[in-house]
Amino acid sequence: MSIKIPISFPPLHTASDDPDGLLAVGGDLKTSTLRIAYDEGIFPWFSSDSPILWWSPSNRCILRPDNYHISRRLKQKLRQNKFNVTSDKAFERVIHACASNRAENDTWITSDMIDAYLRLHKEGLAHSIEVWEGIELVGGIYGVVSGAIFSGESMFSKIKDGSKIALAYLCYWMRLSGFIFLDCQIENPHLKSLGAVTIKRDEFVRILKANKTNNINWSFKMKANWD
């Protein structure tokens, strides 16, 4: 089903079963369009040789901050305070690192997507977490805020556990700040090993809409207690 202009997405229950969650084709990546999409529980995901595809899977993968699994080895690494963790200091570098972290024919982070999320970042709607070892950026994650939900788009590591460190700090801060959960979008074994679970689309949208007006100030604190 195509998107109407002005932007109006089809009802979520009309999303296809095969492929699961494909809701609409076309439209644009304007900030206003993306804002409507995320507020309704929809996200873009497509390759460079396809039109813009919009998705709302029947089962949504989420990670509640309290449920993030930190292994003993990772906790030991966090306690060493070897890394400096920041937010929004290098958003553009993080998104480019996420794109280059994947094979050229296996990335949805196209140049158009990068430009779109840079615009979201300038509007204060997209944020990044950066992990630094000295002056080197060694890990990170970026995503989009909608009310009290943070939709993680992608993460990268240049060292072992670089992205896990970013995710640990993000979940720690989300818990303190009142975020409900991290939207991981599509389930995979790696996310499950970190504590992610799936919930039905209807439940996801209900929680999303119930917390849409719960605007949390993005004032990331890098200090964390890993005892």
C-alpha positions in Angstrom: 0.0 0.0 0.0 1.3 3.5 -0.9 1.5 6.5 1.4 -0.8 9.4 0.8 0.2 13.0 0.6 -0.1 14.8 3.0 1.5 11.9 5.0 -1.0 9.4 6.2 0.2 5.8 6.9 -2.2 2.9 6.4 -3.7 1.3 9.6 -1.1 -0.9 11.2 -3.4 -4.0 11.1 -3.1 -3.9 7.3 0.6 -4.7 7.4 1.5 -7.8 5.4 2.1 -11.2 6.9 4.7 -12.1 4.3 7.1 -10.3 4.5 6.0 -9.7 8.1 5.2 -6.1 8.9 5.6 -4.4 5.5 3.1 -1.6 5.8 3.7 0.9 3.0 5.9 1.8 0.0 7.1 5.2 -1.1 6.8 8.6 0.6 9.9 10.5 1.7 12.3 10.8 4.6 11.5 14.3 5.7 11.7 15.0 9.4 7.9 15.5 9.6 7.3 12.1 8.0 9.8 10.3 10.2 8.3 11.9 13.3 4.8 10.7 12.4 6.2 7.2 11.6 8.0 6.7 14.9 5.1 8.2 16.9 2.8 5.5 15.3 5.2 2.6 15.8 6.5 2.5 12.2 10.1 2.6 10.9 11.8 2.8 7.5 14.0 -0.1 6.4 15.1 -0.6 2.8 18.2 -1.0 0.6 19.7 1.5 -1.8 18.2 -0.3 -4.9 14.6 -0.3 -3.5 11.9 2.3 -2.8 11.4 3.5 0.8 9.7 0.7 2.7 7.9 1.2 6.0 7.5 -1.5 8.6 5.4 -2.4 11.6 6.1 -6.1 12.5 3.5 -8.2 14.2 5.9 -8.9 17.0 8.2 -6.1 18.2 11.5 -6.7 19.8 12.1 -4.6 22.9 14.7 -4.3 25.7 13.6 -3.0 29.1 16.5 -1.2 30.8 16.3 -3.3 33.9 16.6 -6.5 31.8 19.8 -5.7 30.0 22.0 -8.7 30.7 25.6 -7.6 31.6 27.9 -10.6 31.8 30.5 -10.9 34.5 33.3 -10.2 32.0 31.6 -7.1 30.7 30.9 -5.8 34.2 34.6 -6.2 35.1 35.4 -4.2 32.0 32.9 -1.5 32.9 34.4 -1.2 36.4 37.9 -0.5 35.0 36.7 2.9 33.9 39.0 2.6 30.9 36.5 4.2 28.5 34.9 7.6 28.3 31.2 7.5 27.3 29.5 10.5 25.9 26.2 11.4 24.1 25.7 13.5 21.0 29.4 14.4 20.8 29.9 12.6 17.5 26.5 11.7 16.1 27.6 11.9 12.4 30.7 9.7 13.1 28.5 7.1 14.9 26.0 6.8 12.0 28.8 6.6 9.4 30.6 3.9 11.5 27.3 1.9 11.7 27.0 2.1 8.0 30.6 1.1 7.2 30.3 -1.7 9.8 28.2 -3.6 7.3 28.8 -5.0 3.8 27.8 -2.5 1.1 25.0 -4.7 -0.2 23.8 -5.5 3.4 23.1 -2.0 4.8 19.9 0.0 5.0 21.9 3.0 6.2 22.0 4.6 2.8 23.2 8.2 2.1 19.6 9.3 2.1 19.0 7.7 5.4 22.1 9.3 6.9 21.0 12.7 5.7 17.5 12.1 7.2 18.8 11.1 10.6 21.3 14.0 10.7 18.3 16.2 10.3 16.4 14.4 13.1 19.5 14.9 15.2 19.6 18.6 14.6 15.9 18.8 15.6 16.8 17.0 18.9 14.9 13.8 17.9 17.8 11.5 17.3 20.7 10.9 19.6 23.9 8.9 19.9 26.0 7.3 22.6 29.8 7.2 21.9 32.4 5.0 23.6 36.0 6.5 23.5 39.3 4.8 24.2 41.5 7.8 24.5 40.7 9.9 21.4 39.5 6.9 19.4 35.8 6.3 18.8 35.5 2.5 19.5 31.8 1.9 19.8 28.4 3.5 19.7 24.7 3.4 19.1 22.2 5.8 17.7 18.4 6.0 17.6 15.2 8.1 17.8 13.2 9.3 20.8 9.4 9.2 20.8 8.0 10.1 24.2 9.4 7.7 26.7 10.6 5.2 24.1 14.0 5.1 22.5 14.2 3.3 19.1 17.6 2.0 18.6 18.6 2.1 14.9 22.1 0.6 14.8 25.3 0.1 16.8 28.9 -0.6 16.0 32.1 -1.9 17.6 35.7 -1.3 16.7 36.9 -3.3 19.7 35.4 -6.3 21.6 32.3 -5.2 23.5 32.4 -1.6 22.2 28.7 -1.6 21.3 27.8 -3.5 24.5 29.4 -0.8 26.6 27.4 1.8 24.8 24.2 -0.2 25.3 25.0 -0.7 29.0 25.4 3.1 29.6 22.3 3.8 27.5 20.2 1.3 29.5 21.6 2.6 32.8 20.7 6.1 32.0 17.3 5.2 30.5 16.3 3.5 33.7 17.2 6.5 35.8 15.5 8.9 33.4 12.2 7.1 33.2 12.3 5.6 29.7 10.0 2.6 29.3 12.0 0.5 26.9 14.5 0.4 24.0 12.7 -0.5 20.8 15.0 -3.0 19.0 12.4 -3.4 16.2 13.3 -6.9 14.9 14.3 -9.8 17.0 17.6 -11.7 16.5 19.6 -14.2 18.6 22.1 -11.5 19.7 19.5 -9.2 21.1 17.8 -12.1 22.9 21.1 -13.0 24.5 21.2 -9.4 25.9 17.8 -9.6 27.5 15.5 -8.5 24.7 12.0 -10.0 24.4 9.1 -9.7 21.8 5.7 -8.2 22.4 2.7 -8.1 20.1 2.2 -5.1 17.9 -0.9 -4.0 19.7 0.8 -3.9 23.0 3.8 -2.1 21.6 1.5 0.6 20.1 -0.6 0.9 23.3 2.6 1.5 25.4 4.0 3.9 22.8 0.8 6.0 22.7 0.4 6.0 26.4 3.8 7.6 26.8 3.8 9.8 23.7 3.5 13.0 25.7 6.0 11.9 28.4 8.8 14.0 26.9 12.0 13.2 28.8 14.8 15.7 28.7 17.9 14.2 27.0 20.5 15.0 29.5 22.7 11.9 29.4 24.9 11.3 32.4 28.1 9.3 31.8 28.7 8.4 35.4 27.4 5.0 36.4 27.7 2.6 39.3 28.5 -1.0 38.2 28.7 -2.6 41.6 
